[in-house]
């Protein structure tokens, strides 16, 4: 899942009552890891897993930096 799709997922899921952005992000990470295992190219797989393992705080910091 690319960052834009993950951002969309997080924003859409914020409409769900009782879920925090961090919980939604965590769910998106699990989905992304499942997508990563389908990648045959080792370098691309590793990049995908690095993105999937990014902590929520780091994701939020990068997202805010992109918006500036």
N, C-alpha and C positions, 0 to 999 in steps of 0.2 A: 504494500500500500504506500503510495507516495504521500508526502506531507500534506498536499492539498486535500486528498481524499480523507486523510486522518483528521484534518482540521474540520472538514465538513461533517464527518461522523461525530466529532466532539460537539460541534455546535448544534447539530440536529438532536443529539442525545440529551443536551442540556434541557430540552423541553420535558424530559421524563422527570416526574416528581421524585424527590428523595435521592437522586444521584448527584454526586459531586463531579466536577470536571475531571478530577484526578481518577475517580473510579471509572468513568467513561473512557478516559485515555488508556487505562490499564486493560480494559476490555478490547480496545482497538489494538493494543500491543499483542494480545493473545491471537487475535485474528491475523495480524501481520505475520507473526511467527509461523502460523500455519501456511501462509502463502509463501514464505521464504523457503520452506522445505521442498517446494515444487521446482525451485530454481536449480538448474543443472550446472551452470557455470559457477565454479568455486568462488571467484572474486566477487561476483554479483551476489551470491548467497551470503557471503561474509558481510558485504555492505548492507544488505537487507537486514541481517540479524543485528548489526550494530545500530541501525535505525530503530529496530523493534525493541532493543534493549535500552534505548535512551530514557533516562529518568524524566519524569514529568516536569520537574523544575528546569531541567536543561531544555526540554522541548518548549516550554513556556518562554524562557529567556530568548531562545532563537527566534521564536515566532514574533515576539515583541520587537526584536532587533530588525526583522524583515519589514515590519510595518512602519518603521521610522524612515 
